[in-house]
């Protein structure tokens, strides 16, 4: 199995899980927003691996931005996790 296939399979799994999270109760709205932001960042990051484009410089910049955004979104989402 190729790395691309594995990433795309993971994207499919994450997409299915996100669909199950639709319409959260009001008390979880902020947590849902954080998870949604993480999802968006994750998709951008994984798309860098499955569909790279641009020159080496623009790709590097795009990847670095996606990586940073994913890490920041994860750190924000962590605030809503129980210890």
Helices and strands as residue ranges (DSSP letters): H 3-20, G 26-28, H 29-50, H 56-78
